Amino acid sequence: MPWDPNEVIWGSLLSACRLHKNVEYAEIAVNELSKLQPFNAGNYAVLSNIYAEAGKWSDMAKARMEMKGTRSQKSAGSSWIELDEAFHEFTVGDRKHSDSDQISEMVDRLSSHTKDAGCIPTGHELLVQ
């Protein structure tokens, strides 16, 4: 490569490592990313999930500790929905919405229908993001 890899290149490699379950290169990518983005907790979250998928639980715990050491938090995933010209944001574990009970019931029903249709999530979709 005619130039030094930047955070985009290393981040792309890290994403590919998750897809292909390559722990060795993921560790290299996160090591390089930690030099370029020392406060980016998300890189350690991805590495933690790669370790979990590989069953490397002690390494997963170590990556989670490294993530906390960045003094930065990876923002929680959220979804937006528009209903009657109003936007509603839903964040993982957030129960502040006035209709959260009804929303949770609907999500459970949709999940059930999805499973009945034969769509079962794989492990990486269940890990902490």
Secondary structure, DSSP 4 states (H G I P E B T S, - for coil): --S---HHHHHHHHHHHHHHT-HHHHHHHHHHHHHH-TT-HHHHHHHHHHHHHTT-HHHHHHHHHHHHHTT--PPPPEEEEEETTEEEEEETT---STTHHHHHHHHHHHHHHHHHTT----GGGTS--
